[in-house]
Amino acid sequence: MASSNLLIVSLLVLTTYVVGGKALSKEEDLELEKQLNSLNKPPVKTIQEENGDLFDCIGINKQPAFDHPLLKDHKIQLRPSWYPKPLVDVTTSTKLQSTTMVKGTTFWCPKGTVPIRRTQKEDLIRAKSFLETFPAFPTTTIQPNTPGTPRSYQAAIFTNYTTKGYFGVGAYINIHNPKVGPQQWSSSQIYIASDFQTTYDFDALSAGWAANRTFCYNLLCNGFVQINHELPIGHPFSNISVYDGAQFDLPLYIGKDPKTGNWWLVNTYHNFNYGYWPKELFPSLMVPAPFLAWGGYTKTGDNETSPPMGSGYFEYSGNHTSYFRALIAANVNYEITLPYSKFEMVTDGTPCYIVGAVQFDFKEDIHYNFVYGGPGGKCG
């Protein structure tokens, strides 16, 4: 069985943990040092955050993405040839005006460089520990075939299979700060995937925010080409939604470029391009993708309860529950539209997590939206 080719670029990493456990052998320590030397490129400039994180300004042509053997002769695309226009006018929607659209923390790396968080030995140890905990299913993204996977749960909305296919997916993702432990993962994502009904060897792209730094997150998985010299991947957001208070949304879109075939990640409100996944890495996404999804995903280790998802609450009233708003898709003609296939609600962590039915809000013109999440606990 071939594994799916998954890459998650999580724009928000909320919690950092020091991993304890058994001491590394000399050979293991030397191997980690070798990996660090490969991942961390010589910087033009280094920026240190208050929490101790280091972000290196790396030459755009020298970033870790180009360590991938398939990208040896790749030519960098500096901007998408086509840009999605949101279906919703935020300036006229009172419901969307009540939230703040965020893009992340702005850095000031010199032009021609990109800000990349310096990988520490603890990050690699954490990734190794996570792989040992979940050897059969190490991914940290929502999946159409997740049910039955031990200690992994999702509350998501999937489009039903369609032969028409899509070249893009997007939404406004409500940002929260669920508390997680060292062996726990909680995230909210948009997702686009090739045909997984006829083969296990499928490609999928996912983006959103995540709590806990684990496994193959952000730029630890080489292949994502970062373009923006001001906006780093993997930096904590300073604005987090408050229960019954201020709400903050992340407007994200993943879409295929009609000229190059690369898959761009963009902020549709602030007109920011984060970067792209090169087409060479995702051969089964050369044709229109038949599946889209939006939702939350959690994962936990042995003998642990599952972490909260979203806000950690599920209520239909007030600013209490996490949500996705203004769900959009790009059809095969690269036209931004509403998803034309029917929705399927997928919840495999009941009673820990719930996903509400998709609503279509005519009055506020925010189109498809839904709420999801829950407190976690003993879900099995």
BALOBA-1460 file (C-alpha; in Angstrom, 3 decimals):
// residues 380
<rec num="1" residu="m" x="0.000" y="0.000" z="0.000"/>
<rec num="2" residu="a" x="1.451" y="3.314" z="-1.027"/>
<rec num="3" residu="s" x="1.128" y="6.169" z="1.399"/>
<rec num="4" residu="s" x="-0.590" y="9.414" z="0.561"/>
<rec num="5" residu="n" x="1.639" y="12.330" z="-0.319"/>
<rec num="6" residu="l" x="0.597" y="14.819" z="2.348"/>
<rec num="7" residu="l" x="2.032" y="18.149" z="3.338"/>
<rec num="8" residu="i" x="0.544" y="20.521" z="5.872"/>
<rec num="9" residu="v" x="1.667" y="24.096" z="6.130"/>
<rec num="10" residu="s" x="0.354" y="25.280" z="9.472"/>
<rec num="11" residu="l" x="0.496" y="29.032" z="9.730"/>
<rec num="12" residu="l" x="-0.076" y="29.054" z="13.457"/>
<rec num="13" residu="v" x="1.923" y="27.034" z="15.957"/>
<rec num="14" residu="l" x="0.606" y="27.886" z="19.394"/>
<rec num="15" residu="t" x="2.501" y="25.778" z="21.878"/>
<rec num="16" residu="t" x="6.070" y="24.619" z="22.267"/>
<rec num="17" residu="y" x="7.119" y="21.709" z="24.508"/>
<rec num="18" residu="v" x="10.462" y="20.313" z="25.574"/>
<rec num="19" residu="v" x="10.433" y="16.609" z="24.907"/>
<rec num="20" residu="g" x="11.636" y="14.414" z="27.696"/>
<rec num="21" residu="g" x="12.289" y="10.701" z="27.651"/>
<rec num="22" residu="k" x="15.237" y="8.418" z="27.139"/>
<rec num="23" residu="a" x="18.641" y="9.842" z="26.367"/>
<rec num="24" residu="l" x="19.850" y="9.777" z="22.774"/>
<rec num="25" residu="s" x="22.694" y="7.483" z="21.811"/>
<rec num="26" residu="k" x="25.849" y="9.019" z="20.336"/>
<rec num="27" residu="e" x="24.878" y="7.733" z="16.891"/>
<rec num="28" residu="e" x="21.360" y="9.217" z="17.156"/>
<rec num="29" residu="d" x="22.740" y="12.543" z="18.305"/>
<rec num="30" residu="l" x="25.188" y="12.672" z="15.376"/>
<rec num="31" residu="e" x="22.367" y="11.885" z="12.946"/>
<rec num="32" residu="l" x="20.271" y="14.734" z="14.350"/>
<rec num="33" residu="e" x="23.198" y="17.121" z="13.991"/>
<rec num="34" residu="k" x="23.546" y="16.039" z="10.378"/>
<rec num="35" residu="q" x="19.858" y="16.738" z="9.751"/>
<rec num="36" residu="l" x="20.118" y="20.154" z="11.411"/>
<rec num="37" residu="n" x="23.075" y="21.103" z="9.233"/>
<rec num="38" residu="s" x="21.044" y="20.168" z="6.173"/>
<rec num="39" residu="l" x="17.839" y="21.958" z="7.237"/>
<rec num="40" residu="n" x="19.343" y="25.181" z="8.592"/>
<rec num="41" residu="k" x="20.910" y="27.168" z="5.788"/>
<rec num="42" residu="p" x="23.456" y="29.986" z="6.322"/>
<rec num="43" residu="p" x="21.370" y="33.120" z="7.024"/>
<rec num="44" residu="v" x="21.738" y="36.610" z="5.651"/>
<rec num="45" residu="k" x="20.080" y="37.913" z="8.826"/>
<rec num="46" residu="t" x="18.608" y="36.365" z="11.978"/>
<rec num="47" residu="i" x="15.571" y="37.604" z="13.934"/>
<rec num="48" residu="q" x="15.021" y="36.417" z="17.513"/>
<rec num="49" residu="e" x="11.506" y="36.386" z="18.932"/>
<rec num="50" residu="e" x="10.534" y="37.046" z="22.555"/>
<rec num="51" residu="n" x="9.745" y="33.342" z="23.016"/>
<rec num="52" residu="g" x="13.276" y="32.433" z="21.933"/>
<rec num="53" residu="d" x="12.450" y="31.257" z="18.413"/>
<rec num="54" residu="l" x="14.987" y="32.176" z="15.760"/>
<rec num="55" residu="f" x="13.932" y="33.064" z="12.219"/>
<rec num="56" residu="d" x="16.690" y="33.087" z="9.624"/>
<rec num="57" residu="c" x="16.498" y="35.203" z="6.469"/>
<rec num="58" residu="i" x="17.595" y="32.672" z="3.848"/>
<rec num="59" residu="g" x="18.321" y="33.394" z="0.190"/>
<rec num="60" residu="i" x="15.163" y="32.547" z="-1.735"/>
<rec num="61" residu="n" x="17.103" y="30.180" z="-4.015"/>
<rec num="62" residu="k" x="18.796" y="28.470" z="-1.051"/>
<rec num="63" residu="q" x="15.743" y="27.628" z="1.068"/>
<rec num="64" residu="p" x="15.274" y="23.989" z="2.214"/>
<rec num="65" residu="a" x="12.570" y="23.333" z="-0.411"/>
<rec num="66" residu="f" x="15.239" y="22.924" z="-3.037"/>
<rec num="67" residu="d" x="16.885" y="20.064" z="-1.186"/>
<rec num="68" residu="h" x="14.129" y="17.908" z="-2.651"/>
<rec num="69" residu="p" x="15.587" y="15.813" z="-5.500"/>
<rec num="70" residu="l" x="12.601" y="16.524" z="-7.768"/>
<rec num="71" residu="l" x="13.229" y="20.267" z="-7.515"/>
<rec num="72" residu="k" x="16.843" y="20.256" z="-8.657"/>
<rec num="73" residu="d" x="16.045" y="22.181" z="-11.859"/>
<rec num="74" residu="h" x="12.923" y="23.951" z="-10.616"/>
<rec num="75" residu="k" x="12.470" y="27.574" z="-11.686"/>
<rec num="76" residu="i" x="11.052" y="29.784" z="-8.930"/>
<rec num="77" residu="q" x="7.681" y="31.408" z="-9.565"/>
<rec num="78" residu="l" x="7.603" y="34.722" z="-7.725"/>
<rec num="79" residu="r" x="3.858" y="35.386" z="-7.963"/>
<rec num="80" residu="p" x="0.764" y="33.539" z="-9.145"/>
<rec num="81" residu="s" x="-0.459" y="34.263" z="-12.661"/>
<rec num="82" residu="w" x="-4.050" y="34.223" z="-11.422"/>
<rec num="83" residu="y" x="-5.536" y="35.476" z="-8.171"/>
<rec num="84" residu="p" x="-8.843" y="34.366" z="-6.584"/>
<rec num="85" residu="k" x="-11.502" y="36.991" z="-6.007"/>
<rec num="86" residu="p" x="-13.594" y="36.236" z="-2.899"/>
<rec num="87" residu="l" x="-17.303" y="35.685" z="-3.391"/>
<rec num="88" residu="v" x="-17.958" y="37.709" z="-0.253"/>
<rec num="89" residu="d" x="-17.390" y="41.456" z="0.063"/>
<rec num="90" residu="v" x="-16.131" y="41.806" z="3.624"/>
<rec num="91" residu="t" x="-16.765" y="45.551" z="3.554"/>
<rec num="92" residu="t" x="-20.516" y="45.050" z="3.116"/>
<rec num="93" residu="s" x="-21.070" y="41.953" z="5.261"/>
<rec num="94" residu="t" x="-21.837" y="43.030" z="8.822"/>
<rec num="95" residu="k" x="-21.259" y="39.499" z="10.071"/>
<rec num="96" residu="l" x="-17.729" y="39.419" z="8.645"/>
<rec num="97" residu="q" x="-17.049" y="42.984" z="9.745"/>
<rec num="98" residu="s" x="-17.509" y="41.755" z="13.304"/>
<rec num="99" residu="t" x="-14.330" y="39.703" z="12.964"/>
<rec num="100" residu="t" x="-10.747" y="40.713" z="12.239"/>
<rec num="101" residu="m" x="-8.981" y="39.154" z="9.253"/>
<rec num="102" residu="v" x="-5.392" y="38.312" z="10.139"/>
<rec num="103" residu="k" x="-2.319" y="37.479" z="8.101"/>
<rec num="104" residu="g" x="0.271" y="36.763" z="10.802"/>
<rec num="105" residu="t" x="3.297" y="38.553" z="12.170"/>
<rec num="106" residu="t" x="5.230" y="40.673" z="9.691"/>
<rec num="107" residu="f" x="9.002" y="40.303" z="9.569"/>
<rec num="108" residu="w" x="11.467" y="42.433" z="7.676"/>
<rec num="109" residu="c" x="13.847" y="40.116" z="5.927"/>
<rec num="110" residu="p" x="15.754" y="41.712" z="3.046"/>
<rec num="111" residu="k" x="14.247" y="41.330" z="-0.412"/>
<rec num="112" residu="g" x="15.569" y="38.241" z="-2.106"/>
<rec num="113" residu="t" x="15.391" y="36.269" z="1.164"/>
<rec num="114" residu="v" x="12.599" y="34.481" z="3.044"/>
<rec num="115" residu="p" x="12.103" y="34.115" z="6.840"/>
<rec num="116" residu="i" x="12.405" y="30.497" z="7.948"/>
<rec num="117" residu="r" x="12.181" y="29.322" z="11.547"/>
<rec num="118" residu="r" x="15.453" y="27.717" z="12.593"/>
<rec num="119" residu="t" x="14.970" y="24.036" z="13.318"/>
<rec num="120" residu="q" x="16.217" y="22.967" z="16.742"/>
<rec num="121" residu="k" x="17.259" y="19.530" z="17.906"/>
<rec num="122" residu="e" x="14.143" y="19.404" z="20.104"/>
<rec num="123" residu="d" x="11.983" y="19.741" z="16.966"/>
<rec num="124" residu="l" x="13.576" y="16.674" z="15.407"/>
<rec num="125" residu="i" x="13.305" y="14.701" z="18.648"/>
<rec num="126" residu="r" x="9.639" y="15.627" z="18.853"/>
<rec num="127" residu="a" x="9.064" y="14.537" z="15.265"/>
<rec num="128" residu="k" x="10.836" y="11.232" z="15.909"/>
<rec num="129" residu="s" x="8.748" y="10.642" z="19.040"/>
<rec num="130" residu="f" x="5.563" y="11.372" z="17.132"/>
<rec num="131" residu="l" x="6.488" y="8.895" z="14.391"/>
<rec num="132" residu="e" x="7.190" y="6.230" z="17.008"/>
<rec num="133" residu="t" x="3.796" y="6.886" z="18.591"/>
<rec num="134" residu="f" x="1.949" y="6.675" z="15.261"/>
<rec num="135" residu="p" x="4.064" y="4.408" z="13.032"/>
<rec num="136" residu="a" x="1.165" y="3.273" z="10.857"/>
<rec num="137" residu="f" x="-0.534" y="6.613" z="10.353"/>
<rec num="138" residu="p" x="1.774" y="9.569" z="11.067"/>
<rec num="139" residu="t" x="-0.131" y="12.281" z="9.183"/>
<rec num="140" residu="t" x="-1.561" y="15.290" z="11.006"/>
<rec num="141" residu="t" x="-4.241" y="16.388" z="8.576"/>
<rec num="142" residu="i" x="-7.918" y="15.664" z="8.084"/>
<rec num="143" residu="q" x="-8.475" y="12.585" z="5.962"/>
<rec num="144" residu="p" x="-11.400" y="11.117" z="4.053"/>
<rec num="145" residu="n" x="-10.518" y="7.664" z="5.388"/>
<rec num="146" residu="t" x="-9.590" y="8.545" z="8.975"/>
<rec num="147" residu="p" x="-12.400" y="6.548" z="10.708"/>
<rec num="148" residu="g" x="-10.855" y="3.513" z="12.329"/>
<rec num="149" residu="t" x="-7.469" y="5.175" z="12.847"/>
<rec num="150" residu="p" x="-6.541" y="4.786" z="16.526"/>
<rec num="151" residu="r" x="-6.625" y="7.961" z="18.622"/>
<rec num="152" residu="s" x="-7.272" y="10.217" z="15.611"/>
<rec num="153" residu="y" x="-10.517" y="12.157" z="15.267"/>
<rec num="154" residu="q" x="-11.985" y="14.759" z="12.985"/>
<rec num="155" residu="a" x="-15.052" y="16.946" z="12.690"/>
<rec num="156" residu="a" x="-15.131" y="18.058" z="9.086"/>
<rec num="157" residu="i" x="-17.186" y="18.768" z="6.009"/>
<rec num="158" residu="f" x="-16.227" y="16.914" z="2.812"/>
<rec num="159" residu="t" x="-17.582" y="17.383" z="-0.671"/>
<rec num="160" residu="n" x="-18.884" y="14.205" z="-2.251"/>
<rec num="161" residu="y" x="-16.862" y="12.730" z="-5.099"/>
<rec num="162" residu="t" x="-17.328" y="14.603" z="-8.377"/>
<rec num="163" residu="t" x="-15.964" y="13.932" z="-11.851"/>
<rec num="164" residu="k" x="-16.012" y="17.677" z="-12.578"/>
<rec num="165" residu="g" x="-13.255" y="18.336" z="-10.084"/>
<rec num="166" residu="y" x="-11.733" y="21.437" z="-8.525"/>
<rec num="167" residu="f" x="-8.575" y="23.506" z="-8.837"/>
<rec num="168" residu="g" x="-8.913" y="25.383" z="-5.553"/>
<rec num="169" residu="v" x="-10.367" y="25.503" z="-2.033"/>
<rec num="170" residu="g" x="-10.686" y="28.317" z="0.502"/>
<rec num="171" residu="a" x="-12.457" y="29.708" z="3.566"/>
<rec num="172" residu="y" x="-12.222" y="32.065" z="6.528"/>
<rec num="173" residu="i" x="-10.880" y="29.917" z="9.396"/>
<rec num="174" residu="n" x="-11.686" y="30.994" z="12.951"/>
<rec num="175" residu="i" x="-8.480" y="31.059" z="15.069"/>
<rec num="176" residu="h" x="-8.366" y="29.569" z="18.583"/>
<rec num="177" residu="n" x="-5.800" y="28.311" z="21.089"/>
<rec num="178" residu="p" x="-6.689" y="24.794" z="22.283"/>
<rec num="179" residu="k" x="-4.434" y="23.453" z="25.007"/>
<rec num="180" residu="v" x="-2.483" y="20.370" z="23.973"/>
<rec num="181" residu="g" x="0.109" y="18.100" z="25.513"/>
<rec num="182" residu="p" x="3.446" y="16.901" z="24.073"/>
<rec num="183" residu="q" x="1.824" y="13.895" z="22.376"/>
<rec num="184" residu="q" x="-1.308" y="15.702" z="21.232"/>
<rec num="185" residu="w" x="-2.221" y="17.559" z="18.073"/>
<rec num="186" residu="s" x="-5.170" y="19.832" z="17.311"/>
<rec num="187" residu="s" x="-5.660" y="21.720" z="14.060"/>
<rec num="188" residu="s" x="-8.137" y="23.416" z="11.733"/>
<rec num="189" residu="q" x="-7.565" y="23.163" z="8.003"/>
<rec num="190" residu="i" x="-8.739" y="23.536" z="4.437"/>
<rec num="191" residu="y" x="-7.949" y="20.495" z="2.314"/>
<rec num="192" residu="i" x="-7.886" y="19.408" z="-1.344"/>
<rec num="193" residu="a" x="-7.154" y="15.857" z="-2.509"/>
<rec num="194" residu="s" x="-6.871" y="13.719" z="-5.619"/>
<rec num="195" residu="d" x="-8.874" y="10.523" z="-6.130"/>
<rec num="196" residu="f" x="-8.475" y="8.285" z="-3.081"/>
<rec num="197" residu="q" x="-11.425" y="6.024" z="-3.974"/>
<rec num="198" residu="t" x="-9.537" y="4.054" z="-6.611"/>
<rec num="199" residu="t" x="-6.023" y="4.158" z="-5.133"/>
<rec num="200" residu="y" x="-4.229" y="4.593" z="-1.804"/>
<rec num="201" residu="d" x="-1.467" y="6.490" z="-3.590"/>
<rec num="202" residu="f" x="-3.085" y="9.916" z="-3.648"/>
<rec num="203" residu="d" x="-1.929" y="13.502" z="-3.187"/>
<rec num="204" residu="a" x="-3.399" y="16.056" z="-0.799"/>
<rec num="205" residu="l" x="-2.628" y="19.608" z="0.288"/>
<rec num="206" residu="s" x="-3.727" y="21.167" z="3.542"/>
<rec num="207" residu="a" x="-3.254" y="24.537" z="5.255"/>
<rec num="208" residu="g" x="-4.524" y="26.227" z="8.393"/>
<rec num="209" residu="w" x="-3.488" y="26.635" z="12.003"/>
<rec num="210" residu="a" x="-2.252" y="23.984" z="14.413"/>
<rec num="211" residu="a" x="-1.480" y="23.592" z="18.096"/>
<rec num="212" residu="n" x="1.756" y="21.705" z="18.876"/>
<rec num="213" residu="r" x="4.801" y="21.291" z="16.717"/>
<rec num="214" residu="t" x="4.915" y="17.703" z="15.636"/>
<rec num="215" residu="f" x="5.923" y="15.476" z="12.768"/>
<rec num="216" residu="c" x="6.133" y="16.919" z="9.262"/>
<rec num="217" residu="y" x="4.823" y="20.413" z="9.819"/>
<rec num="218" residu="n" x="5.560" y="23.700" z="8.136"/>
<rec num="219" residu="l" x="8.940" y="23.655" z="6.374"/>
<rec num="220" residu="l" x="10.407" y="20.553" z="8.056"/>
<rec num="221" residu="c" x="8.978" y="18.713" z="5.042"/>
<rec num="222" residu="n" x="10.990" y="20.165" z="2.182"/>
<rec num="223" residu="g" x="9.038" y="20.996" z="-0.937"/>
<rec num="224" residu="f" x="6.998" y="24.073" z="-0.047"/>
<rec num="225" residu="v" x="8.572" y="27.092" z="-1.731"/>
<rec num="226" residu="q" x="8.287" y="30.205" z="0.421"/>
<rec num="227" residu="i" x="8.084" y="33.488" z="-1.503"/>
<rec num="228" residu="n" x="7.165" y="36.281" z="0.898"/>
<rec num="229" residu="h" x="10.115" y="38.029" z="2.554"/>
<rec num="230" residu="e" x="7.886" y="39.601" z="5.237"/>
<rec num="231" residu="l" x="5.577" y="36.790" z="6.322"/>
<rec num="232" residu="p" x="7.018" y="33.608" z="7.879"/>
<rec num="233" residu="i" x="5.415" y="30.185" z="7.981"/>
<rec num="234" residu="g" x="5.080" y="28.723" z="11.473"/>
<rec num="235" residu="h" x="4.981" y="31.919" z="13.515"/>
<rec num="236" residu="p" x="2.414" y="32.171" z="16.366"/>
<rec num="237" residu="f" x="-0.465" y="34.552" z="15.806"/>
<rec num="238" residu="s" x="-0.772" y="37.294" z="18.378"/>
<rec num="239" residu="n" x="-4.540" y="37.567" z="17.845"/>
<rec num="240" residu="i" x="-6.572" y="34.639" z="19.180"/>
<rec num="241" residu="s" x="-10.372" y="34.452" z="19.340"/>
<rec num="242" residu="v" x="-11.890" y="34.838" z="22.800"/>
<rec num="243" residu="y" x="-14.858" y="32.878" z="24.140"/>
<rec num="244" residu="d" x="-17.877" y="35.190" z="23.917"/>
<rec num="245" residu="g" x="-15.537" y="37.984" z="22.802"/>
<rec num="246" residu="a" x="-13.452" y="39.213" z="19.878"/>
<rec num="247" residu="q" x="-13.145" y="36.821" z="16.948"/>
<rec num="248" residu="f" x="-10.237" y="36.503" z="14.511"/>
<rec num="249" residu="d" x="-10.280" y="34.745" z="11.153"/>
<rec num="250" residu="l" x="-7.575" y="33.531" z="8.784"/>
<rec num="251" residu="p" x="-8.641" y="33.885" z="5.112"/>
<rec num="252" residu="l" x="-6.809" y="31.129" z="3.218"/>
<rec num="253" residu="y" x="-6.963" y="29.740" z="-0.293"/>
<rec num="254" residu="i" x="-5.073" y="26.859" z="-1.941"/>
<rec num="255" residu="g" x="-5.254" y="27.007" z="-5.717"/>
<rec num="256" residu="k" x="-3.579" y="25.694" z="-8.835"/>
<rec num="257" residu="d" x="-1.864" y="28.205" z="-11.086"/>
<rec num="258" residu="p" x="-3.331" y="27.885" z="-14.601"/>
<rec num="259" residu="k" x="0.005" y="28.629" z="-16.299"/>
<rec num="260" residu="t" x="2.591" y="26.787" z="-14.207"/>
<rec num="261" residu="g" x="0.522" y="24.093" z="-12.474"/>
<rec num="262" residu="n" x="2.024" y="25.006" z="-9.083"/>
<rec num="263" residu="w" x="-0.329" y="25.097" z="-6.080"/>
<rec num="264" residu="w" x="-0.333" y="28.493" z="-4.361"/>
<rec num="265" residu="l" x="-1.210" y="29.316" z="-0.763"/>
<rec num="266" residu="v" x="-2.574" y="32.858" z="-0.480"/>
<rec num="267" residu="n" x="-4.320" y="35.151" z="1.989"/>
<rec num="268" residu="t" x="-7.388" y="36.323" z="0.073"/>
<rec num="269" residu="y" x="-8.136" y="39.343" z="2.264"/>
<rec num="270" residu="h" x="-4.687" y="40.887" z="2.652"/>
<rec num="271" residu="n" x="-3.520" y="39.913" z="-0.859"/>
<rec num="272" residu="f" x="-0.496" y="38.080" z="0.509"/>
<rec num="273" residu="n" x="1.175" y="35.179" z="-1.276"/>
<rec num="274" residu="y" x="2.827" y="32.820" z="1.207"/>
<rec num="275" residu="g" x="4.339" y="30.527" z="-1.420"/>
<rec num="276" residu="y" x="3.513" y="27.366" z="-3.333"/>
<rec num="277" residu="w" x="3.842" y="23.615" z="-3.649"/>
<rec num="278" residu="p" x="5.629" y="22.796" z="-6.950"/>
<rec num="279" residu="k" x="3.621" y="20.698" z="-9.371"/>
<rec num="280" residu="e" x="6.483" y="18.179" z="-9.638"/>
<rec num="281" residu="l" x="5.695" y="16.864" z="-6.153"/>
<rec num="282" residu="f" x="2.012" y="16.105" z="-6.718"/>
<rec num="283" residu="p" x="1.516" y="14.237" z="-10.001"/>
<rec num="284" residu="s" x="-2.031" y="13.060" z="-9.294"/>
<rec num="285" residu="l" x="-3.117" y="16.689" z="-8.809"/>
<rec num="286" residu="m" x="-2.287" y="17.509" z="-12.413"/>
<rec num="287" residu="v" x="-5.947" y="16.754" z="-13.135"/>
<rec num="288" residu="p" x="-8.870" y="18.390" z="-11.277"/>
<rec num="289" residu="a" x="-9.167" y="17.258" z="-7.649"/>
<rec num="290" residu="p" x="-12.465" y="15.472" z="-6.875"/>
<rec num="291" residu="f" x="-12.454" y="16.149" z="-3.122"/>
<rec num="292" residu="l" x="-12.436" y="19.217" z="-0.885"/>
<rec num="293" residu="a" x="-12.735" y="19.459" z="2.897"/>
<rec num="294" residu="w" x="-12.847" y="21.953" z="5.751"/>
<rec num="295" residu="g" x="-12.648" y="21.089" z="9.445"/>
<rec num="296" residu="g" x="-10.773" y="20.134" z="12.591"/>
<rec num="297" residu="y" x="-8.485" y="17.217" z="13.380"/>
<rec num="298" residu="t" x="-6.999" y="15.873" z="16.616"/>
<rec num="299" residu="k" x="-4.495" y="13.181" z="17.480"/>
<rec num="300" residu="t" x="-3.242" y="11.822" z="20.787"/>
<rec num="301" residu="g" x="-0.764" y="9.294" z="22.132"/>
<rec num="302" residu="d" x="-1.306" y="6.115" z="24.113"/>
<rec num="303" residu="n" x="-3.060" y="6.390" z="27.486"/>
<rec num="304" residu="e" x="-3.957" y="10.038" z="26.909"/>
<rec num="305" residu="t" x="-7.276" y="11.767" z="26.482"/>
<rec num="306" residu="s" x="-7.923" y="13.609" z="23.233"/>
<rec num="307" residu="p" x="-7.271" y="17.364" z="23.202"/>
<rec num="308" residu="p" x="-9.843" y="20.105" z="22.591"/>
<rec num="309" residu="m" x="-10.700" y="20.918" z="18.990"/>
<rec num="310" residu="g" x="-11.269" y="24.489" z="17.820"/>
<rec num="311" residu="s" x="-12.437" y="26.634" z="20.738"/>
<rec num="312" residu="g" x="-13.010" y="23.551" z="22.890"/>
<rec num="313" residu="y" x="-16.752" y="24.276" z="22.981"/>
<rec num="314" residu="f" x="-19.694" y="23.348" z="20.842"/>
<rec num="315" residu="e" x="-22.635" y="25.688" z="21.116"/>
<rec num="316" residu="y" x="-24.831" y="27.168" z="18.426"/>
<rec num="317" residu="s" x="-25.203" y="30.620" z="19.981"/>
<rec num="318" residu="g" x="-22.801" y="33.493" z="20.561"/>
<rec num="319" residu="n" x="-19.079" y="33.692" z="19.864"/>
<rec num="320" residu="h" x="-18.384" y="30.369" z="21.535"/>
<rec num="321" residu="t" x="-17.776" y="27.774" z="18.846"/>
<rec num="322" residu="s" x="-15.148" y="27.580" z="16.119"/>
<rec num="323" residu="y" x="-16.367" y="28.037" z="12.575"/>
<rec num="324" residu="f" x="-15.498" y="28.117" z="8.907"/>
<rec num="325" residu="r" x="-17.083" y="30.889" z="6.860"/>
<rec num="326" residu="a" x="-17.424" y="31.724" z="3.182"/>
<rec num="327" residu="l" x="-16.433" y="28.297" z="1.852"/>
<rec num="328" residu="i" x="-15.282" y="28.597" z="-1.760"/>
<rec num="329" residu="a" x="-13.901" y="26.459" z="-4.549"/>
<rec num="330" residu="a" x="-12.311" y="27.016" z="-7.952"/>
<rec num="331" residu="n" x="-13.794" y="25.006" z="-10.809"/>
<rec num="332" residu="v" x="-11.921" y="23.597" z="-13.799"/>
<rec num="333" residu="n" x="-12.242" y="26.972" z="-15.545"/>
<rec num="334" residu="y" x="-10.551" y="28.660" z="-12.554"/>
<rec num="335" residu="e" x="-13.769" y="30.448" z="-11.666"/>
<rec num="336" residu="i" x="-14.329" y="31.063" z="-7.945"/>
<rec num="337" residu="t" x="-17.660" y="29.536" z="-7.050"/>
<rec num="338" residu="l" x="-19.520" y="27.651" z="-4.374"/>
<rec num="339" residu="p" x="-18.773" y="23.903" z="-4.187"/>
<rec num="340" residu="y" x="-21.135" y="22.223" z="-6.649"/>
<rec num="341" residu="s" x="-21.070" y="18.764" z="-5.128"/>
<rec num="342" residu="k" x="-23.068" y="17.839" z="-2.037"/>
<rec num="343" residu="f" x="-21.538" y="18.006" z="1.433"/>
<rec num="344" residu="e" x="-20.916" y="15.103" z="3.787"/>
<rec num="345" residu="m" x="-20.534" y="15.665" z="7.522"/>
<rec num="346" residu="v" x="-17.772" y="13.477" z="9.001"/>
<rec num="347" residu="t" x="-17.500" y="13.152" z="12.780"/>
<rec num="348" residu="d" x="-15.711" y="10.133" z="14.223"/>
<rec num="349" residu="g" x="-15.034" y="11.454" z="17.719"/>
<rec num="350" residu="t" x="-18.559" y="11.703" z="19.117"/>
<rec num="351" residu="p" x="-19.301" y="12.738" z="21.870"/>
<rec num="352" residu="c" x="-15.978" y="14.621" z="22.069"/>
<rec num="353" residu="y" x="-16.458" y="16.561" z="18.844"/>
<rec num="354" residu="i" x="-19.371" y="17.654" z="16.721"/>
<rec num="355" residu="v" x="-19.724" y="19.284" z="13.313"/>
<rec num="356" residu="g" x="-22.794" y="21.372" z="12.565"/>
<rec num="357" residu="a" x="-24.728" y="21.220" z="9.323"/>
<rec num="358" residu="v" x="-23.568" y="23.526" z="6.542"/>
<rec num="359" residu="q" x="-25.658" y="26.689" z="6.455"/>
<rec num="360" residu="f" x="-26.205" y="29.105" z="3.572"/>
<rec num="361" residu="d" x="-26.567" y="32.644" z="4.888"/>
<rec num="362" residu="f" x="-28.493" y="34.735" z="2.362"/>
<rec num="363" residu="k" x="-29.039" y="37.708" z="4.654"/>
<rec num="364" residu="e" x="-25.378" y="38.346" z="5.354"/>
<rec num="365" residu="d" x="-24.174" y="36.960" z="2.015"/>
<rec num="366" residu="i" x="-21.430" y="34.905" z="3.640"/>
<rec num="367" residu="h" x="-22.504" y="31.802" z="1.717"/>
<rec num="368" residu="y" x="-21.666" y="28.371" z="3.131"/>
<rec num="369" residu="n" x="-20.545" y="28.256" z="6.760"/>
<rec num="370" residu="f" x="-20.542" y="25.777" z="9.638"/>
<rec num="371" residu="v" x="-19.457" y="25.337" z="13.258"/>
<rec num="372" residu="y" x="-17.390" y="22.463" z="14.652"/>
<rec num="373" residu="g" x="-15.207" y="21.293" z="17.527"/>
<rec num="374" residu="g" x="-15.552" y="20.219" z="21.134"/>
<rec num="375" residu="p" x="-13.780" y="19.654" z="24.459"/>
<rec num="376" residu="g" x="-12.058" y="16.335" z="23.705"/>
<rec num="377" residu="g" x="-11.669" y="13.722" z="26.432"/>
<rec num="378" residu="k" x="-12.111" y="9.956" z="26.227"/>
<rec num="379" residu="c" x="-13.408" y="9.587" z="22.686"/>
<rec num="380" residu="g" x="-12.761" y="5.950" z="21.810"/>
